[in-house]
Amino acid sequence: MSLVFSWDWLPRLSQGLLLTVQLTLLSMAFGGFLGLVLAVLRVYGRGPLYPAYLLASAYIHVFRGTPLLVQVMTFYYALPTVGVRFSPVVAGLLALTLNTAAYQAEYFRGAIQSVRIGQMQAALALGLSRLQAVRYVVLPQALRLVIPPWSNELIYMVKGSAVVYLIGVLELMGQAKNIAARTFRNFEVYIVVALFYLALILVLSLGLRWVERRMRVPGLGVSGRT
């Protein structure tokens, strides 16, 4: 079997790779903010905040309990039947964001609960309000503890973002599908795409490993997505 590679593929695959990176970073950023809010509600949502705790718990169970592919299809194909329409890129980004937010919420929750309860008690004893104690004492430590599982989530989302090609998004897999359909060089095209993903994930892994070493808190940690 002969392998044929064309340099003409690279511009389109590079464009797809750029869109993959953009979708991944945007979904991780927006999902991280939402996930942090959900985590705080899960840990401290008692008393008057109990309804918010229930909503946060329901959200997490729904988005962790259903496949990402189903969520993507729902945003793009199901919502238009009730009058809500999104472009393929927006639908894909929303699905990726809401999905990763549910997972990141659990990572943040685990990190927050890893901070010793005595630190919260000491902060309250010093006159800080509960909100101030969470903001200035608990969260700075939790955000350092969450780096290892958050790193795993970032890598997962790089690969998971490939499902949006099924709704017409021309990210890396979408571009590869179009090239393969025109050239009938499926094996070669997808080998090149695999190398693109491997290179991207290698760069991210090395960078995240450096950040983890710099920010690690010895003796504490939380587990990642399984």
C-alpha positions, -999 to +999 in steps of 0.1 A: +000+000+000+015+033-011+012+064+011+005+097-006+008+130+012+000+163-003+012+196+010-020+211-003-038+195+027-018+215+052-035+250+049-070+236+054-059+212+082-041+241+099-072+262+097-091+233+113-065+229+140-068+266+148-106+263+152-101+232+174-078+252+197-102+281+198-132+259+206-112+241+233-098+272+250-131+291+249-152+262+262-126+255+290-126+292+300-164+297+300-169+262+315-143+269+341-161+300+353-195+283+354-179+252+370-164+272+398-198+288+405-215+254+405-188+240+428-192+267+454-229+262+454-224+224+458-201+229+488-216+259+505-252+259+491-271+253+524-298+274+541-311+301+518-289+288+490-303+253+491-325+257+460-294+268+441-276+238+454-303+215+441-302+232+407-264+229+405-266+192+415-292+185+388-272+204+362-241+184+369-259+150+369-276+158+336-245+169+317-222+142+332-249+116+327-255+121+290-230+117+261-214+149+247-225+138+212-262+138+224-257+173+238-242+186+206-271+171+185-296+186+209-283+221+206-280+220+168-309+197+157-334+196+186-336+232+198-346+246+163-379+226+167-388+249+195-376+281+177-341+283+191-314+282+164-277+284+166-250+283+139-229+251+139-199+268+157-221+284+184-240+252+190-208+232+192-192+258+216-223+258+238-224+221+241-187+218+248-189+246+274-219+232+293-204+197+292-170+206+306-186+230+332-202+199+348-169+180+350-149+210+361-175+217+388-167+183+404-129+189+401-133+223+418-155+208+444-130+181+452-102+208+454-123+230+477-130+201+500-093+193+501-086+226+519-086+219+556-117+230+574-095+246+601-085+273+576-121+284+571-126+284+609-095+305+614-106+330+587-140+333+604-123+338+638-103+366+623-134+385+614-138+376+577-173+369+565-180+335+550-179+349+515-146+366+522-131+334+537-141+314+506-127+341+482-095+350+499-085+318+518-102+287+503-103+294+466-067+305+461-056+271+475-083+252+457-073+267+423-038+254+428-050+219+439-073+216+409-045+219+382-038+182+377-075+171+370-081+204+351-051+195+329-067+161+321-100+179+313-082+202+289-067+173+270-100+155+270-117+185+255-091+188+227-101+153+216-138+156+225-142+187+204-139+165+174-176+155+177-187+189+165-177+180+129-209+160+128-229+192+128-208+208+101-181+226+121-149+227+100-125+221+129-097+196+124-119+166+119-143+185+097-116+196+074-101+161+073-135+146+064-139+170+035-103+164+022-108+126+025-141+128+007-125+147-022-092+128-025-103+093-014-070+091+006-087+083+039-058+065+055-032+092+047-055+121+057-065+106+091-029+096+099-019+132+094-048+144+115-038+119+143-003+135+142-018+169+145-037+159+176-006+141+190+016+172+185-010+195+200-016+173+231+022+169+236+027+206+236-002+211+260+010+182+283+045+197+286+032+231+293+007+219+319+033+197+336+055+227+340+026+247+355+017+218+378+052+216+391+053+253+398+020+254+415+019+221+433+008+219+469+027+189+484+005+163+501-028+173+485-045+164+453-078+155+436-086+129+409-095+136+373-122+124+348-126+087+344 
